[in-house]
Amino acid sequence: MSLFRSRAVIRALIVDDHPLVREGLARLLVGQGISVVGLAADGEQGILLAQDEKPDLVLWDLAMPGGGLDGLARVKEAVPSARVLAVTALDDPWLGAEAARAGADGFLSKASSPDELRVAIEDCLRGRGPFPPPARLSPREEEVFRLLATGLPNRSIACELGISVKTVESHLEGLKAKLGCQTTAELRARALQRRG
């Protein structure tokens, strides 16, 4: 039996800056018997609606104005009783771990199916939703990742660690694969985000 059917009507708030995503999620939730009490296009509006409506569940986009991990932490602080499911287009194990630290009760990729969304919401409402397993970096990858955040070029990272530039480049390729980054610039941004 679905958790949705075994409790009082669940009240949900959807916070996402894409109208199509907001409306699509709203239709999916209503189809599952969940009451959508609000739709917000940015984090600030989402926090205000959460304070006013006191939803049971908040679907929170991690990549929107006023959103992200800081906004997620703020919505949890504003309505501690709400379960927050972080929903993102970035299918990134590191981001999942950071969302958990910020207070998310679950983490879901926007590439997920409607059935995966339903299961994630049920798990989230039970107390702890799904999170991707954290990416495991080797000690050397951790060092390269840390130095990347300082803005050092590959040659300087190689000198700092006493390894060749080719070895640094190899570690960067491994980090991109593990952290779901396409470019070194994206990887550097991730390193800065982690450091900050």
C-alpha positions in Angstrom: 0.0 0.0 0.0 1.3 3.4 -0.9 2.4 5.7 1.9 0.4 8.4 0.2 -2.9 6.5 0.8 -2.1 5.6 4.4 -1.9 9.1 5.9 -3.8 12.4 5.8 -3.5 14.5 2.6 0.1 15.4 2.0 0.6 19.1 1.4 3.4 19.9 -1.0 5.3 23.0 -2.2 7.2 23.0 -5.5 10.1 25.4 -5.8 11.8 25.5 -9.3 12.6 28.3 -11.7 11.4 26.4 -14.8 7.6 26.8 -15.3 7.4 23.5 -17.2 9.1 21.6 -14.4 6.9 23.2 -11.8 3.7 22.4 -13.7 4.8 18.9 -14.6 5.7 18.1 -11.0 2.4 19.5 -9.8 0.4 17.3 -12.2 2.4 14.2 -11.1 1.8 15.0 -7.4 -1.9 15.7 -7.8 -2.2 12.5 -9.7 -0.8 10.7 -6.6 -3.3 12.3 -4.3 -1.0 15.0 -3.0 -2.3 18.5 -2.5 0.0 21.1 -4.1 -0.3 24.2 -1.8 2.1 26.4 -3.7 4.4 26.9 -6.7 7.5 29.2 -6.4 9.9 30.3 -9.1 12.8 31.1 -6.8 14.2 30.4 -3.4 13.1 33.6 -1.7 9.5 33.1 -2.8 9.7 29.4 -1.9 10.9 30.2 1.7 8.1 32.8 2.1 5.5 30.3 0.8 6.9 27.6 3.1 6.5 29.8 6.1 2.9 30.7 5.1 1.7 27.2 4.1 3.7 24.9 6.4 3.9 22.1 3.8 4.6 18.5 4.7 6.9 18.2 1.6 9.0 20.7 -0.4 10.5 19.8 -3.8 13.5 22.1 -4.0 15.5 22.8 -7.1 19.2 23.1 -6.3 20.0 25.3 -9.4 17.8 28.3 -9.3 18.0 32.0 -8.1 17.9 32.1 -4.3 18.0 28.3 -4.2 20.9 26.0 -4.0 22.3 24.5 -0.8 22.0 27.7 1.2 18.4 28.2 0.3 17.7 24.5 1.1 19.2 25.0 4.6 17.1 28.2 5.0 13.8 26.5 4.1 14.6 23.7 6.6 15.2 26.3 9.2 12.0 28.1 8.3 9.8 25.0 8.5 11.7 22.3 10.4 8.7 19.8 10.2 8.8 19.9 6.3 10.5 17.1 4.4 12.7 18.5 1.7 13.4 16.6 -1.5 16.3 18.2 -3.4 15.5 17.9 -7.1 18.3 18.7 -9.6 19.4 18.3 -13.2 22.9 17.7 -11.9 23.2 14.0 -11.2 26.2 14.5 -8.9 27.1 12.3 -6.0 29.0 15.1 -4.3 26.0 17.4 -4.6 23.8 14.7 -3.0 26.2 14.6 0.0 26.2 18.4 0.3 22.4 18.5 0.0 22.2 16.0 2.9 24.5 18.2 5.0 22.3 21.2 4.2 19.3 19.3 5.6 17.7 17.6 2.6 15.6 14.5 3.4 16.2 13.1 -0.1 17.9 13.8 -3.4 16.5 13.1 -6.9 17.7 13.7 -10.4 15.3 15.4 -12.9 16.2 12.5 -15.2 14.2 10.2 -12.9 11.0 8.5 -13.9 7.6 9.4 -12.3 7.8 6.0 -10.5 11.2 7.0 -9.1 9.8 10.3 -8.0 6.9 8.5 -6.2 9.3 6.2 -4.4 11.7 9.1 -3.5 8.8 11.0 -2.0 7.6 8.0 0.0 11.1 7.4 1.3 11.5 11.2 2.1 8.2 11.2 4.1 9.4 8.2 6.1 12.3 10.2 7.3 15.2 9.7 4.9 15.0 9.6 1.2 17.5 8.3 -1.3 20.9 9.9 -1.8 23.5 8.8 -4.4 26.5 7.1 -2.8 29.3 9.6 -2.3 32.1 9.6 -4.8 35.3 8.2 -3.3 38.3 10.2 -4.1 41.8 8.8 -3.6 44.1 10.9 -1.3 46.0 12.1 -4.4 42.7 13.1 -6.1 41.7 15.0 -3.0 45.0 16.9 -3.2 44.6 17.7 -6.8 41.0 18.8 -6.3 42.0 21.0 -3.4 44.7 22.7 -5.3 42.4 23.1 -8.3 40.2 25.3 -6.2 43.1 27.7 -5.5 43.3 28.5 -9.2 46.7 27.0 -9.8 47.4 25.9 -13.4 48.2 22.2 -14.0 52.0 22.9 -14.1 51.9 24.5 -10.6 49.8 21.7 -9.2 52.3 19.3 -10.6 55.2 21.2 -8.9 53.4 21.5 -5.6 52.7 17.7 -5.5 56.0 16.6 -7.1 54.3 14.8 -10.0 54.3 15.3 -13.7 51.8 17.5 -15.6 50.6 14.4 -17.4 49.8 12.8 -14.0 47.9 15.9 -12.9 45.9 15.7 -16.2 45.2 12.0 -15.6 43.9 12.8 -12.1 41.7 15.6 -13.5 40.1 13.2 -16.0 39.4 10.8 -13.2 37.9 13.5 -11.1 35.7 14.6 -13.9 34.4 11.1 -14.4 33.8 10.6 -10.6 32.1 14.0 -10.1 30.1 14.1 -13.3 31.9 17.1 -14.8 32.4 17.6 -18.5 35.1 20.2 -18.5 38.0 21.3 -16.3 36.3 24.7 -15.8 33.2 22.9 -14.4 35.5 20.8 -12.2 37.2 23.9 -10.9 33.8 25.5 -10.1 32.9 22.3 -8.2 36.1 22.5 -6.3 35.5 26.1 -5.4 31.9 25.3 -4.3 33.2 22.5 -2.1 35.9 24.7 -0.5 33.5 27.6 0.0 
